[in-house]
Amino acid sequence: YTRRDVLIADGVLKRVAPGGTLSLDVDCPPGTVEEDCSERMLVPGFVNGHTHSVEHWARGLIKPLPLEMWVLQLIRHEPRGEEGWAGPESWIKTPAAAIAVSAMHCGVEALLSGTTAIMDHLLCRDIKDVEAAVFAYRALGIRAYIAPMLGDDLEPYVNYVPLARDARGRNEVICGPAGPAPGCPDCGGLCSRGAFRTEKGERDPAKTEANLALWREAAEKFHDPKNGISIVVGPVTAYSASTELLRGAAEIRKEFGLCGHIHLLETRAQALMARQFLPSGSAVKHLRDTGFLQVPGTTCGHCVWLDDEEIAIMAECDATAVHNPFSNLRLGSGVAPLNKYARRGMNVCLGADGACSSDGQDMLEVAKLANILPCIATPEYRDWPTAHYTALVLGAANGYKGMLLEGKPGQIGKGGVLEEGALADLSSWDLTALSMLPRTDPLSLLVQGSRTQAPGAGSALDCAWVDGVRVVKGGSPVNVDVAALREVLRAAQGTYRDPAITDPSTHDKTTRAETEYRAAMDLDPAGATGTRPAYEWPEHCVLYPASQN
């Protein structure tokens, strides 16, 4: 720690000089405001590298489920879902304003934890949903990367669940050697007549073209990185985005100079789907083979189940893994081996994930968990990360690098560091706040401690700036009336709901999806039949044997 005088001007850290050496009259432009920060700690802004803002509407609702079961409940119960604000017609009738409100909610929570840049992987219906998110983030003042999250499955969400490895055998047991036919008993699967699926669902060429058109239209209308809004091309996964969609996405990124964002090997089930659905048997190879992975600025959410070859490919393509420790634990996905990734030269940053799986956007909580989890991965305590490394490298510098803000030619600047010429995306923390006392190591207190919120305890966060513009002052957002936001949120959903409504058994399709999921993941041994291919996965991502025999 050192005492410094810092001059913020023209959106950057114009001067960073020894404390007491800058003169307001001599060294600063006219109109400069001087502030006493003698009891403040200045920190680079954090990056929330992966979230889904619309999930705020369903946070706290979904019962404990693995990702593949959980996401089907999220789709049903968010404002635009079958159980949304207008019932079965919610996808059509829910106004885009709902997207603006949840984006504002998401952004405020992130901002109040020292976050200055956010990647919102946003499920969109049309350009109006994109526009609503742009409006909210622009009003808030946070640096926003908005990635319309799109896929082109002919039947929505059918490729979210892996195939039972003995699907044909299960169908034959019930329907006979010829397999499912008219008049056969229902096997309980997702196919027509209740059969278990035996192959990947088809794509819809019309959706492929519509999605490419939407990404292009969003880039043409809203991509404005110099003013804080970046459009990102965001296929949902390698399984629900066809080869044609991924190749087209890569071309649009090259044309407009856009970042790319996608979920990657979040769960053991997704690792299984890669082997079942993709020509190479690898999601990482598939993204590389379609040209998407190696376009500069590719960030990949989760990256829990990468094997050694896939780690090497990620590093070779300079792609970034976004570590989301809360959702990875909450959904039972596993723990990404961060130390291994760092040793292999892979860039890793942090993300909160959506507020329905994390269940918030506090990047200090994320940093705390990310700092502690690696300590159970190895007994070699000399490899355990420090709070400084977790906050300043994973939480800040690596996130800005992944978003193409590391100061290279053609980029608008360098973020995530406190040095002259860097982007003025930063926060200041009150060293007299109760949570920052007694005086030990302030950054460790910030990351590893707690933020007492009782009146009189003091807000640890004092101020934050994005592109040199103050967006938080005295611990409160400058551009948002938080009391009014609270009232909008309270009024929008007037009743409380019981998580029991999200049990898969409450709907026919989710019941069938659960049946196939349990068969695929060896959770239904009594129903297993016939021959099944054996797969091996990286071990130590979970506390149980991962490989399927």
C-alpha positions in Angstrom: 0.0 0.0 0.0 1.2 3.4 -0.9 -0.1 7.0 -0.5 -0.9 8.5 -3.9 -2.4 11.6 -5.3 -4.6 10.6 -8.2 -5.9 12.9 -10.9 -9.0 11.7 -12.9 -9.5 13.6 -16.1 -10.7 12.7 -19.6 -11.9 9.3 -18.5 -8.5 8.1 -17.4 -6.1 8.2 -14.5 -4.2 11.2 -15.8 -1.7 11.3 -13.0 -0.7 8.9 -10.2 1.9 10.6 -8.1 3.4 10.3 -4.6 1.0 11.6 -2.0 1.2 15.3 -1.4 3.0 16.1 -4.7 0.2 17.2 -7.0 -0.9 20.8 -6.9 -4.6 21.7 -7.6 -3.5 25.0 -9.2 -0.5 23.8 -11.1 -1.0 20.2 -12.1 -4.8 20.0 -12.6 -7.1 21.4 -15.3 -9.5 24.2 -14.4 -12.6 23.0 -12.6 -10.9 20.1 -10.9 -12.5 19.1 -7.6 -10.2 18.1 -4.8 -11.2 15.4 -2.3 -9.5 14.3 0.9 -9.1 10.5 0.6 -6.7 10.1 3.5 -9.1 7.4 5.0 -9.9 5.8 1.7 -8.5 2.8 -0.2 -8.6 3.1 -4.0 -9.2 -0.2 -5.8 -9.6 -1.0 -9.6 -13.2 -1.7 -10.5 -14.3 -5.3 -10.5 -15.7 -7.1 -13.5 -18.8 -9.3 -13.3 -17.8 -11.5 -16.2 -21.0 -13.6 -16.5 -24.6 -12.9 -15.4 -28.2 -13.0 -16.6 -30.0 -9.9 -15.4 -33.6 -11.2 -16.1 -33.1 -13.9 -13.5 -33.6 -11.3 -10.8 -37.4 -11.8 -11.2 -37.1 -15.4 -10.1 -34.3 -15.3 -7.5 -35.0 -17.3 -4.4 -37.8 -19.2 -6.1 -36.3 -22.4 -7.6 -35.8 -25.4 -5.3 -32.4 -27.2 -5.2 -31.9 -28.8 -8.7 -29.0 -29.4 -11.1 -28.6 -26.9 -13.9 -30.4 -29.0 -16.5 -33.5 -29.3 -14.4 -33.2 -25.8 -12.8 -33.0 -24.0 -16.2 -36.3 -25.4 -17.3 -38.0 -24.0 -14.2 -36.3 -20.6 -14.7 -37.7 -20.5 -18.3 -41.2 -21.4 -17.0 -41.3 -18.9 -14.1 -39.5 -15.8 -15.3 -41.9 -13.0 -16.4 -42.0 -14.1 -20.0 -42.4 -17.9 -19.2 -45.5 -20.1 -19.3 -46.1 -19.3 -15.6 -45.1 -15.6 -16.1 -47.0 -12.4 -15.8 -49.5 -13.1 -18.5 -49.8 -16.9 -18.2 -49.2 -18.9 -21.4 -49.1 -15.7 -23.4 -46.3 -14.2 -21.3 -43.7 -14.5 -24.1 -45.7 -12.2 -26.3 -47.4 -9.9 -23.8 -44.8 -9.2 -21.1 -43.4 -5.7 -21.9 -39.8 -5.1 -22.5 -39.8 -2.7 -19.6 -39.5 -5.9 -17.4 -36.0 -6.4 -18.9 -35.1 -2.8 -18.1 -36.1 -3.1 -14.5 -34.2 -6.4 -13.9 -31.1 -5.0 -15.7 -31.3 -2.0 -13.4 -31.7 -4.2 -10.3 -28.8 -6.4 -11.5 -26.6 -3.4 -12.3 -27.2 -1.6 -9.0 -26.3 -4.7 -6.9 -23.1 -5.2 -8.9 -22.2 -1.5 -8.7 -22.6 -1.4 -4.9 -20.0 -4.1 -4.6 -17.4 -2.1 -6.5 -18.2 -3.6 -10.0 -17.6 -1.2 -12.9 -18.1 -3.6 -15.8 -20.7 -6.3 -16.4 -21.3 -9.0 -19.0 -25.1 -9.7 -19.3 -25.9 -12.9 -21.2 -29.4 -11.8 -21.9 -32.2 -14.1 -23.1 -33.9 -11.9 -25.7 -37.1 -12.1 -27.7 -36.3 -9.2 -30.1 -34.5 -5.9 -30.4 -36.8 -4.3 -27.9 -35.5 -6.5 -25.1 -31.9 -5.5 -26.1 -32.9 -1.8 -26.2 -34.5 -2.1 -22.7 -31.2 -3.4 -21.2 -29.2 -0.7 -23.0 -31.5 1.9 -21.6 -31.1 0.6 -18.0 -27.3 0.2 -18.1 -26.7 3.5 -19.8 -28.9 5.3 -17.2 -27.0 3.6 -14.3 -23.6 4.5 -15.8 -21.9 1.0 -15.5 -19.8 -0.3 -18.3 -22.1 -2.9 -19.9 -21.4 -5.7 -22.3 -24.8 -7.0 -23.5 -24.8 -10.4 -25.1 -28.2 -11.4 -26.6 -28.3 -15.1 -25.6 -29.7 -17.0 -28.6 -30.1 -20.6 -29.8 -31.7 -22.2 -32.8 -33.1 -25.5 -31.7 -36.2 -26.5 -33.6 -37.9 -27.6 -30.4 -36.8 -25.1 -27.7 -34.7 -26.5 -24.8 -34.7 -30.1 -26.0 -30.9 -30.1 -26.2 -30.5 -28.9 -22.6 -30.6 -32.5 -21.3 -28.2 -35.3 -22.2 -29.3 -38.5 -23.9 -29.7 -41.7 -21.8 -26.8 -43.9 -22.8 -29.1 -46.8 -22.9 -32.0 -44.9 -24.5 -32.6 -47.5 -27.3 -32.6 -50.3 -24.7 -35.1 -48.5 -22.5 -37.4 -47.9 -25.5 -37.1 -51.6 -26.6 -38.0 -52.9 -23.1 -41.3 -51.1 -23.3 -42.1 -51.0 -27.0 -40.3 -54.1 -28.2 -37.3 -54.6 -30.6 -38.9 -52.3 -33.3 -38.8 -49.4 -30.9 -41.5 -46.8 -30.4 -44.5 -47.0 -32.7 -48.1 -45.9 -32.7 -50.0 -47.5 -29.9 -46.8 -48.2 -27.8 -46.9 -47.5 -24.1 -45.4 -44.2 -23.0 -41.7 -44.6 -22.1 -41.7 -41.4 -20.1 -39.2 -39.7 -22.5 -39.2 -36.4 -24.3 -39.8 -37.6 -27.9 -43.2 -38.0 -29.5 -45.1 -40.9 -28.1 -43.0 -40.6 -25.0 -39.9 -42.3 -26.3 -36.4 -41.6 -25.0 -34.4 -39.4 -27.4 -31.6 -41.2 -29.2 -30.1 -38.3 -31.1 -29.6 -34.5 -30.8 -32.6 -32.4 -31.7 -32.6 -30.6 -35.0 -32.0 -26.9 -35.7 -34.5 -24.5 -37.1 -32.9 -22.7 -40.1 -35.3 -19.8 -39.8 -34.2 -19.3 -36.2 -30.6 -19.4 -37.3 -31.1 -16.5 -39.8 -33.3 -14.6 -37.3 -30.7 -14.8 -34.6 -27.9 -13.7 -36.8 -30.0 -10.8 -37.9 -30.8 -9.8 -34.3 -27.1 -9.8 -33.3 -26.3 -7.7 -36.4 -29.2 -5.3 -35.7 -28.1 -4.9 -32.1 -24.5 -4.2 -33.1 -25.6 -1.6 -35.7 -27.9 0.2 -33.3 -26.3 0.0 -29.9 -22.6 -1.0 -30.1 -20.9 2.1 -28.6 -17.9 1.0 -26.4 -16.5 4.5 -26.1 -19.7 5.5 -24.3 -20.0 2.4 -22.2 -22.2 0.0 -24.2 -20.8 -3.0 -26.0 -22.9 -5.5 -27.9 -21.5 -9.1 -27.6 -22.5 -12.1 -29.7 -23.8 -14.6 -27.2 -24.8 -18.1 -28.3 -26.4 -20.0 -25.4 -24.3 -23.2 -25.6 -22.5 -25.3 -28.2 -25.4 -27.8 -28.0 -28.3 -25.4 -28.6 -26.4 -23.2 -31.1 -25.9 -25.1 -34.4 -22.7 -25.2 -36.3 -24.2 -22.8 -38.8 -25.2 -20.4 -36.0 -21.7 -20.5 -34.5 -20.0 -19.9 -37.8 -22.3 -17.0 -38.6 -21.7 -15.6 -35.1 -17.9 -15.7 -35.6 -18.3 -13.8 -38.9 -20.4 -11.1 -37.3 -17.9 -10.7 -34.5 -15.1 -10.2 -37.0 -17.1 -7.7 -39.1 -18.0 -5.5 -36.1 -15.1 -6.2 -33.8 -17.3 -7.7 -31.1 -16.6 -9.8 -28.1 -18.2 -13.2 -27.8 -19.7 -15.0 -24.8 -21.0 -18.5 -24.3 -21.7 -21.1 -21.6 -19.0 -23.8 -21.7 -18.8 -27.2 -19.9 -20.6 -25.9 -16.9 -21.7 -29.4 -15.7 -20.9 -33.0 -16.0 -24.1 -33.4 -18.1 -22.7 -30.8 -20.5 -19.5 -32.8 -20.8 -21.6 -35.8 -21.6 -23.6 -33.9 -24.3 -20.4 -32.8 -25.9 -19.5 -36.4 -26.5 -23.0 -37.2 -27.7 -23.9 -34.2 -29.8 -20.7 -32.8 -31.3 -18.6 -34.2 -34.2 -15.3 -33.9 -32.3 -16.8 -35.0 -28.9 -15.4 -31.8 -27.4 -17.2 -28.5 -26.8 -14.0 -26.6 -26.8 -12.8 -28.2 -30.1 -16.2 -27.5 -31.6 -16.1 -23.8 -30.8 -12.6 -23.7 -32.2 -13.6 -25.6 -35.3 -16.5 -23.3 -36.0 -14.2 -20.3 -35.7 -15.9 -18.8 -32.6 -13.4 -19.5 -29.9 -10.3 -17.9 -31.4 -11.9 -14.5 -32.3 -10.4 -12.0 -29.9 -12.5 -11.3 -26.8 -14.1 -14.7 -26.3 -15.2 -15.3 -22.7 -16.8 -18.6 -21.6 -19.0 -19.0 -18.6 -18.1 -21.6 -16.0 -15.5 -23.9 -17.7 -15.7 -26.5 -14.9 -15.3 -29.8 -16.8 -12.4 -29.1 -19.2 -9.8 -31.8 -19.8 -6.1 -31.1 -20.3 -6.3 -30.9 -24.1 -9.2 -28.5 -23.9 -7.4 -26.3 -21.3 -4.4 -26.1 -23.8 -6.8 -25.1 -26.6 -8.4 -22.4 -24.5 -5.0 -21.0 -23.7 -3.8 -21.2 -27.3 -6.9 -19.3 -28.5 -6.5 -16.7 -25.7 -10.0 -17.4 -24.5 -11.1 -16.4 -21.0 -12.8 -18.7 -18.5 -15.3 -17.0 -16.2 -15.4 -18.6 -12.8 -18.8 -18.5 -11.1 -18.3 -20.2 -7.7 -21.7 -19.6 -6.2 -23.8 -21.0 -9.0 -21.4 -23.8 -9.6 -22.0 -24.9 -6.0 -25.7 -24.1 -5.8 -26.5 -26.1 -8.9 -24.1 -29.0 -8.0 -22.0 -28.3 -11.1 -18.6 -28.6 -9.5 -15.5 -26.5 -8.7 -13.3 -25.3 -11.5 -9.6 -26.1 -11.0 -8.3 -22.5 -11.1 -4.7 -23.3 -10.1 -4.4 -25.7 -13.0 -5.8 -23.2 -15.4 -3.4 -20.5 -14.3 -0.4 -22.9 -14.6 -1.5 -23.7 -18.2 -1.7 -20.0 -19.1 -5.5 -19.7 -19.3 -7.0 -16.3 -18.5 -9.6 -16.6 -15.7 -11.9 -13.9 -14.3 -14.9 -13.9 -12.0 -18.6 -13.8 -12.4 -21.7 -13.8 -10.2 -23.9 -15.7 -12.7 -27.6 -14.9 -12.7 -29.3 -13.9 -9.5 -31.6 -17.0 -9.6 -28.6 -19.3 -9.2 -26.2 -17.3 -7.1 -28.6 -15.5 -5.7 -27.2 -12.0 -6.0 -24.7 -9.8 -7.8 -22.3 -8.9 -5.0 -18.8 -9.4 -6.5 -17.2 -9.2 -3.0 -19.1 -12.3 -2.1 -17.9 -13.9 -5.3 -14.3 -12.9 -4.6 -14.5 -14.3 -1.1 -15.7 -17.7 -2.2 -13.3 -17.8 -5.1 -10.5 -17.0 -2.7 -11.4 -19.8 -0.3 -12.4 -22.7 -2.5 -8.9 -23.5 -3.9 -7.7 -24.2 -0.4 -9.5 -27.6 -0.4 -8.0 -28.5 -3.8 -4.4 -29.1 -2.6 -2.6 -29.5 0.7 0.2 -27.4 -0.7 -0.8 -24.2 1.1 1.9 -22.2 -0.7 -0.4 -22.5 -3.8 -3.4 -21.1 -2.0 -4.4 -17.7 -3.5 -4.2 -14.5 -1.5 -7.0 -12.0 -1.2 -4.9 -9.6 -3.2 -4.5 -12.0 -6.1 -8.2 -12.9 -6.2 -9.4 -9.3 -6.1 -6.9 -7.5 -8.2 -6.0 -10.2 -10.8 -9.1 -12.5 -11.1 -11.6 -9.8 -10.0 -10.3 -6.9 -12.0 -7.3 -7.1 -14.4 -8.2 -10.5 -16.0 -11.8 -9.4 -16.5 -10.9 -6.3 -18.4 -8.4 -8.4 -20.4 -11.1 -10.8 -21.4 -13.3 -7.8 -22.5 -10.5 -6.5 -24.7 -9.6 -3.6 -22.4 -5.9 -4.3 -21.8 -4.4 -1.4 -23.6 -3.5 -3.1 -26.9 -3.6 -1.2 -30.2 -7.2 -0.7 -31.4 -8.7 -1.0 -27.9 -10.2 2.0 -26.2 -8.0 1.6 -23.1 -6.7 -0.5 -20.3 -8.8 -1.3 -17.3 -8.5 -3.2 -14.0 -5.3 -1.5 -12.9 -4.3 1.7 -11.1 -1.6 3.3 -13.3 -1.3 6.4 -15.3 -3.3 6.3 -18.5 -5.6 3.5 -17.4 -9.3 3.8 -17.7 -10.8 5.5 -14.6 -13.0 2.6 -13.6 -12.3 2.4 -9.9 -13.8 2.5 -6.4 -12.9 4.0 -3.1 -13.6 2.3 0.2 -14.0 3.9 3.7 -11.3 2.6 6.0 -13.3 3.8 9.0 -16.3 1.6 8.3 -16.9 -1.0 10.9 -16.3 -3.8 8.5 -12.8 -2.4 7.7 -11.7 -2.3 11.3 -9.5 -2.8 13.2 -6.6 -1.9 11.0 -4.9 -5.0 9.6 -4.8 -5.6 5.8 -7.6 -3.5 4.2 -7.9 -5.5 1.0 -8.1 -8.8 2.9 -10.7 -7.2 5.1 -12.7 -6.2 2.1 -12.5 -9.6 0.3 -12.5 -12.0 3.2 -14.6 -10.1 5.8 -18.2 -9.0 6.0 -20.0 -5.8 5.3 -22.0 -4.8 8.3 -25.1 -2.9 7.2 -26.5 -1.6 10.5 -27.1 2.1 10.8 -24.0 3.8 12.1 -21.7 1.1 10.9 -20.7 3.1 7.8 -20.8 2.0 4.2 -17.6 0.3 3.2 -18.1 1.5 -0.4 -17.7 5.2 -0.6 -17.5 6.1 -4.3 -17.1 4.5 -7.7 -16.3 5.9 -11.1 -16.8 4.5 -14.6 -14.9 6.2 -17.4 -14.0 9.0 -14.9 -17.7 9.7 -14.1 -18.8 9.3 -10.5 -21.6 6.7 -10.4 -21.6 6.0 -6.6 -21.2 8.7 -3.9 -21.5 8.2 -0.2 -22.3 4.5 -0.8 -25.4 5.2 -3.0 -25.8 5.2 -6.8 -25.7 8.6 -8.2 -28.1 8.0 -11.1 -30.8 5.7 -9.6 -33.5 6.4 -7.0 -33.1 3.2 -5.1 -36.3 3.8 -3.1 -38.3 4.1 -6.3 -36.6 1.0 -7.7 -37.6 -0.9 -4.6 -41.2 0.2 -5.0 -41.3 -0.8 -8.7 -40.0 -4.3 -7.8 -42.4 -4.7 -4.9 -45.4 -3.7 -7.1 -44.4 -5.8 -10.2 -44.8 -9.1 -8.4 -47.5 -8.8 -5.8 -47.6 -12.3 -4.3 -45.1 -14.6 -2.8 -44.5 -18.1 -4.3 -43.5 -21.4 -2.9 -40.4 -23.2 -4.3 -42.5 -26.3 -4.4 -44.1 -25.0 -7.7 -40.7 -25.5 -9.3 -40.5 -29.3 -8.7 -40.1 -31.1 -12.1 -43.2 -33.2 -11.3 -45.5 -30.2 -11.6 -45.4 -30.2 -15.4 -45.4 -32.9 -18.0 -42.4 -31.7 -20.0 -40.2 -31.1 -17.0 -41.2 -34.5 -15.6 -40.0 -36.2 -18.9 -36.8 -34.1 -18.9 -36.1 -35.3 -15.3 -36.7 -38.9 -16.3 -34.2 -38.7 -19.2 -31.7 -36.7 -17.1 -31.7 -39.3 -14.3 -31.2 -42.1 -16.8 -28.4 -40.2 -18.5 -26.6 -39.4 -15.2 -26.7 -42.9 -13.6 -29.4 -41.8 -11.1 -31.8 -44.5 -12.2 -29.9 -47.7 -12.0 -33.1 -49.8 -11.6 -34.2 -48.8 -15.1 -30.9 -49.3 -16.8 -30.8 -51.9 -19.6 -28.7 -53.0 -22.5 -25.2 -51.8 -23.4 -24.0 -48.3 -22.4 -20.9 -46.5 -23.6 -18.4 -45.7 -20.8 -17.1 -42.2 -20.3 -14.4 -40.7 -18.1 -14.3 -37.1 -16.8 -11.7 -35.0 -15.1 -11.7 -35.9 -11.4 -11.7 -33.6 -8.3 -14.3 -31.2 -9.7 -16.8 -32.8 -7.4 -16.6 -34.8 -4.2 -17.9 -38.0 -5.7 -16.4 -40.2 -8.5 -17.1 -38.3 -11.7 -16.6 -41.0 -14.4 -19.5 -43.0 -15.7 -18.8 -46.8 -16.0 
